[in-house]
Amino acid sequence: MARVKFRHDNGKFYSREQDYGELRGRKGEDSYKGLNKILLIILIAMLIVFVGGTALALAKNGGEISTRYRKSDPTPKQVVSSSLKSKQSVSAYTDLGQIRAVTKGEGDKGGSILVVAPWFSYPSSDIPLYEELAQKEKQTKSLIIGYFSSYTKEQLLGMGEQKIKEGIKDKINEQLVMGQITSVYFDDYMFFE
């Protein structure tokens, strides 16, 4: 019970005791309680779906996020600066940019599009090698496109990125006369369907 004040027509205030249940109405209060229960049930169900889905995805992949995600290569600046600490300093040749290649198709299915942004490290004192790389840029791009088009997407994924880099390095070094590149790195390495 609570005391309620109200104003009469003649401008005087009167008060009386009244039960709040009568003021709000018992029906309205019960409907709010029911709505709160429904919202709580929906919230719990959503939480179970999110947690269960995440647990299922991790269990399916053996705790790994995914093998399709690649670990990014170091940047050219990182490679050059770390080589300064060793006896063999290297420079980075990054002028190739992004290259788009189509992998070999399987049966009646066409190949996948691969976007790769390769760059090379080479001995920093080898100026003639840098000039040769710059002159043979189109030939090098064509060689990389040819390399990827000779394999299917599944073969490339099965080989692994390190073996692919070694294969490309060997192909490029076969065409070079003035020196040899030491490593191949990828800024981008993505398949598109």
Residue pairs with C-beta under 8 A, 6 or more apart in sequence:
1 17
1 18
1 19
2 17
2 18
2 19
2 20
3 15
3 16
3 17
4 15
4 16
4 17
4 18
4 23
5 13
5 14
5 15
6 13
6 14
6 15
6 16
7 13
7 14
8 14
21 29
58 65
61 67
68 157
70 161
70 189
73 185
73 186
73 187
74 82
74 185
75 187
76 92
76 94
76 119
76 121
76 185
77 92
79 90
79 92
79 121
79 183
79 185
80 89
80 90
80 91
80 92
80 121
80 124
83 89
83 90
83 121
83 124
88 123
88 182
89 123
89 124
89 125
90 121
90 122
90 123
90 124
90 182
90 183
91 121
91 122
91 123
91 124
91 130
92 119
92 120
92 121
93 119
93 120
93 121
93 122
93 130
93 133
93 181
94 119
95 133
95 134
95 137
96 117
96 118
96 119
96 137
96 140
96 141
96 144
97 117
98 115
98 116
98 117
98 188
99 115
99 116
99 117
99 118
99 141
99 144
99 145
100 113
100 114
100 115
101 113
101 114
101 116
101 144
101 145
101 148
101 149
102 110
102 111
102 112
102 113
102 114
102 148
102 149
103 111
103 112
103 113
103 114
103 148
103 149
103 151
103 152
103 153
103 156
103 191
104 111
104 149
104 150
104 151
104 152
104 155
105 111
105 152
106 152
106 154
111 149
111 152
111 153
112 153
112 191
112 192
112 193
113 191
113 192
113 193
114 148
114 153
114 156
114 189
114 190
114 191
114 192
115 188
115 189
115 190
115 192
116 144
116 148
116 186
116 188
116 189
116 190
117 186
117 187
117 188
117 189
118 144
118 168
118 184
118 185
118 186
118 187
119 184
119 185
119 186
119 187
120 133
120 169
120 172
120 181
120 182
120 183
120 184
120 185
121 181
121 182
121 183
121 185
122 129
122 130
122 133
122 179
122 180
122 181
122 182
123 129
123 179
123 182
126 178
126 179
128 178
128 179
129 176
129 178
129 179
129 180
129 181
131 178
132 176
132 177
132 178
132 179
133 140
133 176
133 181
136 175
136 176
139 175
140 172
140 175
143 168
143 171
143 172
143 175
144 168
147 164
147 167
147 168
147 171
148 156
151 159
153 191
156 164
159 167
161 186
161 189
165 183
165 184
165 185
165 186
166 184
168 184
169 181
169 183
169 184
172 181
172 184
173 180
173 181
